[in-house]
C-alpha cells in the first residue's frame, strides 16, 4: 500500500485551507473567468462607483490581458491597468497588491479541466485575486518527482492558455521531494528547479513542511511580488533561491533598523550578482536612503557583467570612463541607484566637486561586490571621509580570515563587521546550484621531490625545475592527449593556469606545436596576460618583452579566428576571448586558454568544464580558480574537472575546509590605530639607527646589514599600510616622525637593495635538474560529488552486453568506495538492481522506470518481512511509512495502537517500528 496522488492532493489542500486559503470549485476555464470577474469587481467596488464591469467592459479587458505570453502576463500582473469604461471614463485596476502582500485574496482549487491542444486536468491551483499564479503538480511517493516536472512541461506545451498564462511559479512534489521554479515562455531546464530551505540552509524536502512555510499566503505573495525578477532583456521570469531571499532580507533589516555594516558570504557561482542587485533595488526605494551605490571592481566590469546588470534594470550601468558622468548621477536626486566602479568612485571623491558636499550628512548605502578584494580595503578610508553617514554591505564567496588575511592584515569582518547570511560551497553542491569538483593530482617527477618542504624549496632553483623544457613538453603532451576525455570530445573548453608569463609562453608554444601536427583538426590554443610598460629585462631571465610576446600571440589568434586585433586594441582582444570561451560555439571557440591570473576570478562560463593547474594556489585563490569550472549546464557536465600538475591536495583540502565552516565569520584581526602607530615609531627608530638619513643607506656594505635594512623597511612599509586604513591617518611628520618625501627616498633605497639581495639569493640557489627525472603519474582522483553514481546508472548501455557488464562492474567498484551517507544507504539496493534487473532489461527500456518498480517491490518486501517478524499489521505499517514520507513526522501513540503487552515491551516495539519506518523512508523514498 502506498499513498495515492488523490490522497496527497486532499491532504495538501486541507493544509492550505488551514493556512488561510479559501477552497473553491473551479472545473473549467469558464468558471475561472467568472471567479476572476467577481473578485475584480469586489476589490474595485469603490473605484467602480458600485457599478460592476459590464459584459462589454469585461470583454474589452479580456482582449487586452487574456492569453498573452507568460512574460507579458507577468508584467500586467505587477502593473496598474487603465480601463476605459462604456461612458469613456477611466478606471485604474490593480490585479495584485505588490506592496502589501497580505492584502490580496487567496484561493485554492483542484482538478481544473481544460480542453486545449489536448485535454488537461491540473492537480492544485493557487489563485491570488482570481488569477492562477501557482500550479502544484503532485506524484505519489516513490515516483520520481521528475515525472511531475515532465507533466508540467506537457501542460506548458499543450495547455496553460488564457488566464493560466499568469502562473508565476510551479511547485512539484512526490511528497518527499519538493521543488519550485519560475514559469517561462522558453525552455525550462531541470537545473532551474530549486529546493526551499530555512535560514540555516536546512533543506525543506517534504511537501507538508514546504506548504507550511513557502505556501503560507503572505509568504507566497511576497515571493511573487518581491523575490521574482522580471528580466526585460531576456523576457523571462527568474525566481530567487531561498538563500538569496534570506540574504536580501537580512541586508534590508540591517540597513533600516541599524547604522551597522554587514557582509554576505555566498559561495562562488551561487548567484551573488542577482542577490546583490536585488538588495540594491529594494533599498533604493526606501525613502530614508538618499542613494544606493553599487561598487564593482573595474576588472569585473566586462561585457558579461554589464549585460547581467542591465538585465535586472535597463541602462543601470554607466559604461564610460568619464568621472563627470558619475558626478552628474550623484547630483541627480531622481537617480536613487548608481552602479559604478571602485576606481571611478575614488576619482570622483578626489576631485572634491561641490556636488559631493551633500553626502557628508545624507544616508548612503554602499553595496560592494567581491568585497574580499584588497581594492575596496584600500579606498575604504577615502569613502568614509567623504560619506560620513554611509553603511557598507559586502558580498563575497571567499571571505578573509586569519589564514588568508589581506595585505594590510585585515579580515573581512574588520571592515564589514558581521556576516549576515552564509551559503557555503558544501551547501551549493548539495543543492545542485553549483557542481562539485573532480580533482586529479598528477605527479611530474619520477624521483621523490618534496615540493611542499619550504626549507628545501628555498635552497633550490624552483623555476628551473618547474619550467624545465622536458617537463613542460611532457605536461603539454599529457594535456593534449587527454583533453578530449576531459571535455567530452571538445564539447567543453578548458583553462590552463600557469605560474608566470614565461611559463605561459612555453606552454603556448608546446601546445601550438602539437595542434599544428594535427592540421585543421588541431585544438585551438590562445593565451592572454597583462604586461608592464617598463619590464625588467635581466640577462638570462627574459629574452623577449611580454608586450612583444603578446603581439605575436595575437597575430596567431587573428590567423586562427579571422580577427584583426593588436596590443593597441587589447580590450577588444580580451572581450573576444571572453565571448568565445563563454559561448563555446563549435568550430569558433577556444579549446584551451592559457592564463597566469586573468579569468581565474569573476569569470563565468557554463561551457568551461576543465582547469589544468601548473601553479601554486591556496585559500581564496584556489577556490576562486576551481570555481571557474563548476557552473551548472546539463547532464553531460556532472562536475568541474581539475587536473593539478602539482601536489595541491593539502591546499585543496585546507581551502575547502576553510570555506565550509562558519565558526570564524566575525573574527576581527585589526588592532587599534595607536597600536600600529607605536609599532611604526619603534620600527622607524630601528631604521634611523641603521641609516639616520636616506643617503647613509649607501654606506651599508655588509650583506647581512643590508638584509636587515631590507627587512626593517619592509616591516615599516607594512605597518604604514595598516595605518592608512584608519580614518584618523594623515601623513603628518609631527605624528609619524618622518615626512612623506623622506619616506619615499628611503623607499627608493629599499627597492634598490631589495633587488640586489634578491639577485644574490637567486645566484646561491642550487640546480637539481641533473637529479630529477620527469614522469607523469596520477597520484589520486577525488570526486567531490554526491550524485555522480546515480547518473552512471542511467547511462548503462542496454544494447551492448559487453559494455553493459563493463559499466555494471565500474559502478560496483565505485559503490565499494562510497563515503556519501545517502549513497551508502542505497548501496545494497543499487547492487541488487544491477545484478538482478539490469541483465533482464530489453533495449529501449527505461532504467528510471525499472529502478522505481524494483525499489517499490523491495520496499513492500521489506515491509512484509518486518510485519511478519515483529507481528505488526502490514496495512498500518504501510500507512506509517506513507505518513512519514509525506510529513517527516511519526506519532508514537499511532505507532503503539496495534501493540499489546506491558509498558516496557510496548516501548521497545514502538522504538523498533519507528526505526524501521525512518530507515525505510530513507532507503526507498528518495529519487534516483
C-alpha positions in Angstrom: 0.0 0.0 0.0 1.2 3.5 -0.8 -0.4 6.9 -0.6 -2.3 7.7 -3.8 -2.0 11.1 -5.6 -5.6 11.8 -4.7 -4.9 11.3 -1.0 -1.8 13.5 -1.2 -3.8 16.2 -3.0 -6.6 16.2 -0.4 -4.1 16.4 2.5 -2.3 19.3 0.9 -5.5 21.2 0.1 -6.7 20.7 3.7 -3.3 22.1 5.0 -3.6 25.1 2.7 -7.2 25.8 3.8 -5.9 25.7 7.4 -3.3 28.3 6.4 -6.0 30.7 5.2 -6.8 29.8 1.7 -10.5 29.7 0.6 -11.3 26.4 -1.1 -13.4 26.9 -4.2 -14.6 24.7 -7.0 -13.4 25.7 -10.5 -13.8 22.9 -13.0 -13.1 24.7 -16.3 -12.0 28.0 -18.0 -15.5 29.5 -17.9 -15.7 29.1 -14.1 -12.2 30.5 -13.8 -13.2 33.7 -15.8 -16.4 34.1 -13.7 -14.4 33.8 -10.4 -11.8 36.4 -11.6 -14.6 38.8 -12.7 -16.4 38.5 -9.4 -13.2 39.2 -7.3 -12.1 42.1 -9.6 -15.5 43.8 -9.1 -15.3 43.2 -5.3 -11.8 44.6 -4.9 -12.6 47.7 -7.0 -16.1 48.5 -5.9 -15.1 52.0 -4.7 -13.2 52.8 -7.9 -16.1 51.4 -9.9 -18.6 53.6 -8.0 -20.5 50.4 -7.0 -21.1 49.6 -10.7 -19.6 46.3 -11.6 -17.9 45.9 -15.0 -20.5 45.4 -17.8 -20.1 42.5 -20.2 -18.7 44.8 -22.9 -16.1 46.3 -20.4 -15.1 42.9 -19.2 -14.7 41.6 -22.8 -12.5 44.6 -23.6 -10.4 43.9 -20.6 -10.0 40.2 -21.5 -9.0 41.2 -25.0 -6.1 43.2 -23.6 -4.9 40.9 -20.7 -6.1 37.3 -21.6 -4.0 34.8 -23.5 -0.8 36.9 -23.6 2.7 35.5 -23.2 3.9 34.4 -19.8 6.3 37.3 -19.7 3.7 39.9 -20.8 1.2 38.5 -18.3 3.8 38.8 -15.5 4.3 42.5 -16.5 0.5 43.1 -16.5 0.1 41.3 -13.1 2.5 43.7 -11.4 1.3 46.9 -13.1 -1.7 49.2 -12.8 -4.2 48.7 -15.7 -6.2 51.6 -17.2 -9.6 50.5 -18.5 -11.8 52.8 -20.4 -15.4 52.3 -19.3 -18.5 52.4 -21.5 -19.1 56.1 -20.6 -15.5 56.9 -21.6 -14.4 57.4 -18.0 -11.1 55.7 -17.0 -10.6 53.4 -14.0 -7.3 52.1 -12.7 -7.4 48.4 -11.9 -4.9 46.5 -9.7 -4.6 42.8 -10.2 -2.1 42.2 -7.5 -1.1 44.3 -4.5 2.7 44.1 -4.7 3.4 46.4 -1.7 1.1 44.9 0.9 1.3 41.3 0.1 -1.2 40.0 2.7 -4.0 42.3 1.3 -4.8 40.0 -1.5 -7.5 37.3 -1.8 -6.1 33.8 -1.6 -8.0 30.8 -3.0 -7.2 27.1 -3.8 -8.9 24.7 -6.2 -8.0 21.4 -7.8 -8.7 19.3 -10.8 -9.4 22.2 -13.2 -10.1 20.5 -16.6 -9.3 22.2 -19.8 -9.6 21.3 -23.5 -6.7 23.0 -25.4 -4.5 21.1 -27.9 -5.0 18.2 -25.6 -7.2 17.6 -22.6 -5.6 18.6 -19.3 -6.5 18.2 -15.7 -4.4 20.2 -13.2 -3.7 18.9 -9.7 -3.8 22.0 -7.4 -4.1 25.6 -8.5 -3.5 28.6 -6.1 -5.2 31.8 -7.1 -4.5 35.3 -6.0 -7.3 37.8 -6.7 -8.8 35.2 -9.0 -5.7 34.7 -11.2 -3.9 31.4 -11.2 -0.4 32.3 -10.0 1.0 29.0 -8.6 0.4 25.5 -10.0 1.2 22.4 -7.9 1.8 19.1 -9.7 1.9 16.0 -7.5 3.0 12.4 -7.9 2.7 9.7 -5.4 5.5 8.8 -3.0 8.0 6.5 -4.7 7.6 8.1 -8.1 10.4 10.3 -9.2 9.3 13.9 -9.0 10.9 14.4 -12.4 7.7 12.8 -13.6 5.8 15.8 -12.2 8.3 18.1 -14.0 7.6 16.3 -17.3 3.9 16.6 -16.7 4.2 20.4 -16.2 6.3 20.6 -19.4 3.5 18.8 -21.4 0.9 21.2 -19.9 3.2 24.2 -20.8 3.4 23.0 -24.4 -0.2 22.0 -25.0 -2.3 23.6 -22.3 -1.9 26.6 -19.9 -3.6 29.1 -22.1 -5.8 32.0 -21.3 -5.5 33.2 -17.6 -3.2 30.2 -16.9 -0.5 32.3 -18.6 -0.5 34.2 -15.2 1.2 31.3 -13.5 4.3 32.6 -11.9 5.6 29.6 -10.0 5.4 25.8 -10.4 5.7 23.6 -7.3 6.3 19.9 -8.0 6.4 17.1 -5.4 6.2 13.4 -4.7 5.6 14.2 -1.0 9.3 13.5 0.0 11.0 15.7 -2.6 9.6 19.2 -3.3 10.9 22.0 -5.5 9.7 25.2 -7.0 10.6 27.1 -10.2 9.6 30.1 -12.3 7.3 29.9 -15.3 8.6 30.8 -18.8 7.8 31.2 -22.4 11.1 29.4 -23.1 12.5 26.0 -22.4 13.0 25.3 -18.7 15.9 23.2 -17.6 15.7 21.0 -14.6 18.6 22.9 -13.1 16.1 25.8 -12.7 14.2 23.9 -10.1 15.1 25.0 -6.5 14.7 23.5 -3.1 13.3 25.7 -0.3 15.2 25.8 2.9 15.3 27.6 6.3 17.7 30.4 7.1 20.4 27.9 8.2 20.2 26.2 4.7 18.5 23.1 6.1 16.6 21.8 3.1 12.8 21.5 3.4 12.0 18.5 1.3 8.7 17.0 2.4 5.6 18.6 1.0 3.9 19.1 4.3 6.7 21.3 5.7 7.1 23.1 2.4 3.4 24.0 2.4 3.7 25.2 5.9 6.4 27.7 5.1 6.7 28.5 1.4 3.0 28.3 0.5 1.8 30.3 3.5 -0.3 33.0 1.8 1.6 36.1 2.8 4.9 34.4 2.1 3.9 33.2 -1.4 2.6 36.6 -2.3 5.9 38.2 -1.1 7.9 35.7 -3.1 6.0 36.7 -6.3 5.9 40.4 -5.6 9.4 40.9 -4.2 11.6 37.9 -4.9 11.0 37.2 -8.5 12.8 39.2 -11.2 11.1 40.2 -14.4 14.1 40.2 -16.8 13.2 42.6 -19.6 16.3 41.9 -21.7 15.8 38.2 -22.0 12.0 38.4 -21.5 12.0 35.8 -18.8 10.9 35.4 -15.1 13.5 34.5 -12.5 12.7 33.1 -9.1 15.2 33.7 -6.3 16.6 30.8 -4.3 16.0 30.7 -0.6 19.5 31.8 0.5 19.2 34.8 -1.8 15.9 35.7 -0.2 17.3 35.4 3.3 20.4 37.5 2.4 18.3 40.3 0.9 16.0 40.3 3.9 19.0 40.4 6.3 20.5 43.4 4.5 17.3 45.3 4.3 16.6 44.8 8.0 20.2 45.8 8.9 20.0 48.9 6.8 16.6 50.1 8.0 17.0 49.2 11.7 20.6 50.0 12.4 23.6 52.0 11.2 25.9 49.0 11.2 27.6 47.3 8.4 27.5 43.6 7.3 28.5 41.1 4.6 27.0 38.2 2.8 29.1 35.0 2.4 27.6 33.2 -0.6 29.9 30.7 -2.4 31.3 31.5 -5.8 28.8 30.6 -8.6 25.7 30.8 -6.4 24.2 33.9 -8.0 25.6 36.8 -5.9 25.1 39.3 -8.8 21.3 38.8 -8.7 21.2 38.8 -4.9 23.3 42.0 -4.5 21.5 43.8 -7.3 18.0 42.9 -5.9 19.1 44.2 -2.4 20.3 47.4 -4.1 17.0 47.8 -6.0 14.8 47.4 -2.9 17.0 49.7 -0.7 16.9 52.3 -3.4 13.1 52.5 -3.0 13.4 53.3 0.7 12.6 57.0 1.5 15.2 57.3 4.2 18.1 56.4 1.9 19.4 59.1 -0.3 21.5 56.9 -2.7 22.4 53.3 -3.1 25.8 52.9 -4.7 26.7 49.5 -6.1 30.5 49.2 -6.4 32.3 46.7 -8.6 36.0 46.3 -9.5 36.9 47.7 -12.9 38.3 44.3 -14.0 35.0 42.7 -13.4 33.0 45.2 -15.4 33.3 43.3 -18.6 30.6 42.9 -21.2 29.2 39.9 -19.3 28.8 41.9 -16.0 27.3 44.8 -17.9 24.8 42.6 -19.6 23.9 40.9 -16.3 23.2 44.3 -14.5 21.3 45.7 -17.5 19.0 42.6 -17.4 17.9 43.5 -14.0 17.5 47.2 -14.6 17.8 48.7 -18.1 20.8 51.1 -18.6 21.7 50.6 -14.9 25.5 50.8 -15.6 27.4 53.8 -16.9 29.8 52.2 -19.4 32.0 55.2 -19.9 35.3 56.0 -18.1 34.2 59.6 -17.6 34.0 60.6 -13.9 31.9 63.6 -14.9 29.0 61.2 -15.7 29.3 59.7 -12.2 29.2 63.2 -10.6 26.2 64.0 -12.7 24.4 60.9 -11.4 25.4 61.7 -7.8 23.8 65.2 -8.3 20.6 63.8 -9.7 18.1 63.4 -6.9 15.8 61.2 -9.1 18.5 58.6 -9.6 18.5 56.6 -6.4 20.6 53.7 -7.6 24.1 54.0 -9.2 26.3 51.2 -10.5 29.9 52.2 -10.9 33.5 51.0 -10.3 35.6 51.4 -7.2 38.2 53.2 -9.2 35.8 55.7 -10.7 34.3 56.5 -7.3 37.8 57.1 -5.9 38.5 59.6 -8.7 35.1 61.4 -8.1 35.9 61.8 -4.4 39.5 63.1 -5.1 38.1 65.8 -7.4 36.3 67.4 -4.4 33.4 68.5 -6.6 30.7 70.7 -4.9 28.1 68.0 -5.6 29.8 65.7 -3.1 29.2 68.1 -0.1 25.6 66.9 0.4 26.8 63.4 1.1 28.7 64.3 4.2 25.4 64.0 6.1 22.9 62.2 3.9 22.4 58.4 4.4 24.1 56.4 1.6 24.3 52.6 1.3 27.3 51.1 -0.5 26.9 47.6 -1.9 30.3 46.1 -2.7 30.7 43.1 -4.9 33.7 40.7 -4.3 34.4 42.5 -1.1 37.3 40.2 -0.2 39.4 42.1 -2.8 42.0 44.5 -1.5 40.9 47.3 -3.8 38.0 48.2 -1.6 40.0 48.0 1.6 42.5 50.5 0.1 39.8 53.1 -0.6 37.6 52.4 2.3 39.1 55.2 4.3 38.7 57.6 1.4 35.0 56.8 1.1 34.4 57.1 4.9 35.9 60.5 5.0 33.5 61.7 2.3 30.4 59.7 3.1 30.1 60.2 6.9 26.7 58.7 7.2 27.2 55.6 5.0 26.6 51.9 5.5 28.6 49.2 3.8 27.3 45.8 2.7 29.7 43.4 1.1 29.3 40.2 -1.0 32.0 37.6 -1.2 32.3 33.9 -1.9 35.7 33.7 -0.2 35.9 36.0 2.9 39.2 36.9 4.5 40.1 35.2 7.8 43.4 34.8 9.8 44.6 32.2 7.3 44.1 34.3 4.2 44.1 37.9 5.6 44.6 40.8 3.2 48.0 42.5 2.6 47.1 45.1 5.2 46.5 42.3 7.7 42.7 42.6 7.9 39.8 40.1 7.8 36.5 40.8 6.0 34.9 41.4 9.4 37.4 44.3 10.1 35.5 46.4 7.5 32.0 44.9 7.4 31.6 43.8 11.0 29.0 41.0 10.9 28.3 38.1 8.5 24.5 38.5 7.9 24.0 35.3 5.9 26.0 32.3 4.8 25.6 29.8 1.9 28.8 27.7 1.6 30.3 25.6 -1.1 29.1 22.4 0.6 25.5 23.8 0.6 25.6 24.8 -3.0 27.0 21.4 -4.2 24.4 19.6 -2.1 21.6 21.7 -3.6 22.8 21.3 -7.1 23.3 25.1 -7.5 26.9 24.6 -8.4 28.8 21.4 -9.5 31.2 19.5 -7.4 34.9 19.1 -8.4 36.7 16.0 -9.7 40.3 16.8 -8.7 43.1 14.8 -10.3 46.6 15.2 -8.8 49.4 14.5 -11.3 53.0 13.9 -10.1 55.5 15.1 -12.7 58.7 13.8 -11.0 59.9 10.2 -11.1 62.2 10.9 -8.1 61.0 11.8 -4.7 60.9 15.6 -4.8 59.3 17.2 -1.8 57.9 20.4 -3.3 55.9 21.1 -0.1 59.1 21.4 2.0 59.6 25.2 2.2 63.1 24.9 3.5 64.1 22.6 0.7 62.4 24.7 -2.0 64.1 27.9 -0.7 67.5 26.3 -1.4 66.9 25.2 -5.0 66.2 26.9 -8.2 62.5 26.1 -8.4 61.9 27.9 -11.7 64.5 25.8 -13.3 62.6 22.7 -12.2 59.0 23.7 -12.9 59.9 25.3 -16.2 62.3 22.7 -17.5 61.7 22.1 -21.2 61.3 18.4 -20.7 58.7 18.8 -18.0 56.7 21.5 -19.9 56.7 19.3 -23.1 55.6 16.2 -21.1 52.8 18.0 -19.3 51.7 19.6 -22.6 51.5 16.2 -24.3 49.5 14.8 -21.4 47.0 17.7 -21.6 46.7 17.4 -25.3 46.4 13.6 -25.3 43.6 13.6 -22.6 41.8 16.8 -23.5 39.1 15.1 -25.5 38.2 12.9 -22.5 38.0 15.8 -20.0 35.9 17.9 -22.4 33.6 15.2 -23.9 35.3 15.4 -27.3 35.6 19.1 -27.3 32.0 19.8 -26.2 33.6 22.0 -23.4 36.6 24.3 -23.1 39.4 24.4 -20.6 41.8 26.9 -18.9 45.4 26.2 -18.2 46.6 28.3 -15.2 50.4 28.9 -15.1 52.8 30.4 -12.6 54.1 33.3 -14.7 54.2 34.7 -18.2 57.4 32.8 -19.3 55.7 29.6 -18.3 52.5 30.5 -20.1 54.5 31.2 -23.3 56.4 27.9 -23.0 53.1 26.0 -22.8 51.6 28.1 -25.6 54.4 27.2 -28.0 54.3 23.5 -26.9 50.6 23.1 -27.3 50.5 25.1 -30.5 53.1 22.8 -32.0 51.1 19.7 -31.0 48.0 21.4 -32.5 49.8 22.1 -35.8 50.8 18.5 -36.1 47.0 17.7 -36.5 46.4 20.4 -39.1 42.8 21.6 -39.3 41.7 19.1 -36.6 44.1 20.5 -34.1 42.9 22.2 -30.8 42.6 26.0 -30.8 45.0 27.4 -28.3 45.1 31.0 -27.1 46.7 33.0 -24.2 46.2 36.4 -22.6 48.1 38.2 -19.9 48.9 41.8 -18.9 52.3 43.3 -19.3 54.3 46.1 -17.7 55.4 49.0 -19.9 58.9 49.1 -18.3 59.6 45.4 -17.9 62.9 44.4 -16.3 65.0 42.7 -19.0 67.5 40.9 -16.9 70.2 38.8 -18.7 69.3 35.2 -18.8 65.8 35.7 -17.4 63.6 37.4 -20.0 64.6 37.1 -23.6 61.6 38.9 -25.1 59.4 41.7 -23.7 56.0 40.5 -22.6 54.3 43.0 -24.9 56.2 41.6 -27.9 55.3 38.1 -26.9 51.6 39.1 -26.6 51.7 40.8 -30.0 53.0 37.6 -31.6 50.3 35.6 -29.8 47.6 38.0 -31.0 48.8 37.6 -34.6 48.3 33.8 -34.3 44.9 34.5 -32.9 43.9 36.7 -35.8 45.0 34.0 -38.2 43.0 31.3 -36.4 39.8 33.3 -36.0 39.9 35.8 -38.8 40.1 38.8 -36.4 42.2 41.9 -36.6 43.4 42.7 -33.0 46.7 44.1 -31.7 48.0 45.2 -28.3 46.6 48.6 -29.2 43.1 47.1 -29.2 43.9 44.9 -26.1 40.4 45.5 -24.5 38.7 44.2 -27.7 41.0 41.2 -27.8 40.1 40.5 -24.1 36.4 40.8 -24.9 36.6 38.5 -27.9 38.4 35.8 -25.9 35.8 36.2 -23.1 33.0 35.7 -25.6 34.5 32.7 -27.3 35.1 30.9 -24.0 31.7 31.8 -22.8 29.7 30.9 -25.8 31.6 27.7 -26.8 30.3 27.7 -30.3 31.6 24.6 -32.2 34.5 25.4 -34.6 34.5 29.0 -33.3 35.7 28.5 -29.7 38.9 28.4 -27.8 39.7 24.9 -26.7 42.5 25.7 -24.2 43.0 29.2 -22.9 46.4 29.7 -21.1 46.4 32.3 -18.4 48.5 33.5 -15.4 46.0 35.3 -13.2 43.3 36.6 -15.6 40.0 34.7 -15.9 40.6 32.9 -12.6 38.2 35.1 -10.7 34.8 36.6 -11.6 34.5 34.8 -15.0 31.5 32.6 -15.6 31.1 30.2 -18.4 28.8 27.2 -18.4 30.7 25.6 -21.3 34.0 25.7 -19.4 34.4 22.4 -17.5 38.2 21.8 -17.1 41.0 23.7 -15.3 44.6 22.5 -15.8 46.8 23.9 -13.0 50.5 24.3 -13.0 50.9 26.9 -10.3 50.7 27.1 -6.5 47.3 28.1 -5.3 45.8 28.3 -1.8 42.8 29.6 0.2 40.5 32.0 -1.7 42.7 32.0 -4.8 42.3 28.2 -5.1 38.5 28.2 -4.6 38.1 31.1 -7.0 40.1 29.4 -9.7 38.5 25.9 -9.2 35.1 27.6 -9.3 35.5 28.7 -12.9 34.5 25.1 -13.9 31.5 24.5 -11.6 28.7 26.3 -13.3 25.6 24.2 -13.9 24.9 23.3 -17.5 23.3 20.0 -18.4 23.6 16.3 -17.6 26.8 15.9 -19.7 28.6 18.2 -17.2 28.3 16.3 -13.8 31.2 18.2 -12.2 34.1 20.6 -12.8 37.4 18.8 -13.8 40.5 20.0 -12.0 43.8 18.5 -13.2 46.7 19.7 -11.0 50.3 19.1 -12.1 51.4 20.0 -8.6 50.6 18.4 -5.3 47.8 20.7 -4.3 46.0 18.0 -2.3 46.6 19.6 1.1 46.0 23.2 -0.2 42.7 21.9 -1.7 41.6 20.2 1.5 42.6 23.2 3.6 40.7 25.7 1.3 37.5 23.6 1.2 37.6 23.2 5.0 38.2 26.9 5.4 35.3 27.9 3.3 33.0 25.2 4.5 33.0 26.1 8.2 31.2 29.1 9.8 32.7 29.5 13.3 35.1 32.3 12.4 32.9 34.7 10.4 33.1 37.6 12.9 36.8 37.3 13.8 38.4 40.7 13.6 42.2 40.8 13.0 42.9 44.5 13.0 44.4 46.2 16.1 43.8 49.8 17.2 45.3 52.8 15.4 47.5 53.6 18.5 48.8 50.0 18.4 50.0 50.3 14.8 51.4 53.8 15.4 53.6 52.5 18.2 54.8 49.7 16.1 55.6 52.2 13.3 57.5 54.5 15.6 59.5 51.6 17.1 60.4 50.2 13.7 61.3 53.7 12.4 63.7 54.1 15.4 65.4 50.9 14.4 65.7 52.2 10.8 67.2 55.6 11.9 69.8 53.6 14.0 70.9 51.8 10.9 70.7 54.8 8.5 70.0 58.2 10.0 69.0 59.6 6.6 68.4 58.1 3.1 71.9 58.9 1.7 73.5 56.9 4.6 72.0 53.7 3.3 74.7 53.7 0.6 77.3 53.3 3.3 75.8 49.9 4.4 78.2 47.5 2.7 77.9 44.3 4.9 75.4 41.9 3.2 73.9 40.9 6.5 73.3 44.5 7.4 71.8 45.2 4.0 69.5 42.3 4.5 68.5 43.7 8.0 67.7 47.1 6.5 65.5 45.5 3.8 63.6 43.5 6.4 63.2 46.6 8.7 61.9 48.9 5.9 59.6 46.1 4.7 58.1 45.9 8.2 57.8 49.7 8.3 56.0 49.8 5.0 53.6 47.0 6.1 52.7 48.9 9.2 52.2 52.1 7.3 49.8 50.2 5.1 47.8 49.3 8.2 47.8 52.9 9.5 46.4 54.1 6.2 43.2 52.0 6.7 42.2 54.3 9.7 40.1 57.4 9.4 42.4 59.5 11.5 45.5 58.8 9.4 47.3 61.8 7.9 50.9 61.7 6.7 51.9 64.2 9.5 55.6 64.5 10.4 54.7 65.6 13.9 52.9 62.3 14.5 54.9 59.9 12.3 58.4 61.4 13.0 59.1 61.3 9.2 57.8 63.3 6.3 56.4 61.8 3.1 59.4 62.9 0.9 61.9 61.4 3.3 59.9 58.2 3.4 59.8 57.9 -0.4 63.6 58.4 -0.5 64.1 55.6 2.0 61.7 53.5 -0.2 63.9 54.1 -3.3 67.0 52.9 -1.4 65.0 49.9 -0.1 63.9 48.9 -3.6 67.5 49.0 -4.9 68.8 46.9 -2.1 65.9 44.5 -2.3 66.8 43.8 -5.9 70.5 43.3 -5.1 69.6 41.0 -2.2 67.2 39.0 -4.4 69.9 38.6 -7.1 72.4 37.2 -4.6 69.7 34.9 -3.3 68.9 33.6 -6.7 72.6 33.1 -7.5 73.0 31.0 -4.4 70.3 28.6 -5.4 71.4 25.1 -6.4 70.4 23.4 -9.7 68.8 20.0 -9.1 67.9 19.3 -12.7 70.5 16.6 -13.0 68.9 14.8 -10.1 65.4 14.8 -11.4 63.7 12.5 -13.9 60.3 13.8 -15.2 57.4 11.4 -15.4 53.6 11.7 -15.5 51.9 9.7 -12.7 48.3 10.1 -11.4 48.6 10.4 -7.6 44.8 10.4 -6.8 41.5 11.5 -8.0 38.9 13.0 -5.7 35.3 13.3 -7.0 33.7 15.8 -4.7 30.1 15.0 -5.8 27.1 13.2 -4.4 25.0 12.3 -7.5 27.7 11.0 -9.9 27.0 7.3 -9.2 23.3 7.8 -9.9 23.9 9.5 -13.2 26.1 6.5 -14.2 23.1 4.2 -13.5 21.1 6.0 -16.2 23.9 5.7 -18.8 24.0 1.8 -18.7 24.0 0.5 -22.3 21.2 -2.0 -22.7 22.1 -2.8 -26.3 25.7 -3.9 -25.9 26.1 -6.7 -23.3 29.8 -6.3 -23.1 29.6 -2.5 -22.5 26.7 -3.2 -20.0 28.8 -5.6 -18.0 31.7 -3.2 -18.0 29.5 -0.3 -16.8 28.0 -2.6 -14.1 31.4 -3.6 -12.8 32.5 0.1 -12.8 29.5 1.1 -10.7 30.2 -1.8 -8.3 33.8 -0.6 -7.8 32.6 3.0 -7.1 30.0 1.7 -4.7 32.8 0.0 -2.8 34.4 3.4 -2.3 31.2 5.2 -1.4 31.5 7.6 1.5 28.3 9.6 1.0 25.7 8.7 3.6 22.7 8.6 1.2 24.7 6.5 -1.3 25.7 4.1 1.4 22.0 3.6 2.4 21.1 2.8 -1.2 24.2 0.8 -1.9 22.7 -2.7 -1.4 19.6 -1.7 -3.3 21.6 -0.5 -6.3 23.8 -3.6 -6.2 20.7 -5.9 -6.3 19.2 -3.8 -9.2 22.5 -4.0 -11.2 22.8 -7.8 -10.8 19.1 -8.9 -10.8 17.3 -6.5 -13.0 19.6 -4.8 -15.5 20.6 -8.0 -17.3 17.0 -8.7 -18.0 16.1 -5.3 -19.4 15.4 -5.1 -23.1 17.0 -2.3 -25.4 14.9 0.8 -25.2 13.6 0.1 -21.6 13.6 3.0 -19.2 16.2 2.4 -16.5 14.5 5.0 -14.3 11.1 3.2 -14.5 12.7 -0.2 -13.9 14.5 1.1 -10.9 11.4 2.7 -9.4 9.4 -0.5 -9.9 12.2 -2.5 -8.3 12.5 -0.1 -5.5 8.7 -0.3 -4.8 8.9 -4.1 -4.9 11.8 -4.2 -2.5 10.1 -1.7 -0.2 7.0 -3.9 0.0 9.1 -7.0 0.6 10.9 -5.2 3.5 7.6 -4.1 5.0 6.1 -7.6 4.7 9.2 -9.1 6.3 9.2 -6.7 9.2 5.4 -7.2 9.7 5.8 -11.0 10.0 8.9 -10.9 12.1 7.5 -8.4 14.7 3.8 -9.4 14.3 2.9 -5.8 13.4 -0.1 -5.2 11.0 1.2 -4.7 7.5 -1.5 -2.2 6.5 -0.7 0.0 9.5 3.0 -0.2 8.7 2.3 1.0 5.1 0.3 3.8 6.4 3.0 4.9 8.9 5.7 4.8 6.1 3.4 6.8 3.8 2.7 9.5 6.5 6.4 9.8 7.4 7.3 10.2 3.8 4.7 13.0 3.5 5.3 14.9 6.7 8.6 13.7 8.2 6.7 13.1 11.5 5.7 9.9 13.5 3.1 9.9 16.2 4.2 7.4 18.9 0.6 6.9 20.0 -0.4 5.9 16.5 2.6 3.5 16.2 1.6 1.9 19.5 -2.1 1.4 18.9 -1.9 -2.2 17.4 0.6 -3.3 20.0 -0.1 -5.4 23.1 1.9 -6.3 26.2 3.4 -4.5 29.1 4.8 -0.9 29.1 8.4 -1.9 28.6 7.6 -4.4 25.9 5.4 -1.9 24.0 8.1 0.9 24.3 10.7 -1.4 22.8 8.4 -2.4 20.0 7.5 1.2 19.3 11.2 2.1 19.0 11.7 -0.8 16.6 8.8 0.2 14.4 9.9 3.9 14.4 13.5 3.0 13.4 12.2 0.7 10.6 9.8 3.4 9.3 12.5 6.0 9.2 15.2 3.8 7.6 12.6 2.5 5.0 11.7 6.1 4.0 15.4 7.0 3.6 16.3 3.9 1.6 13.3 3.8 -0.7 11.8 7.3 -0.5 14.5 9.4 -2.3 14.6 10.0 -6.0 17.2 8.4 -8.2 
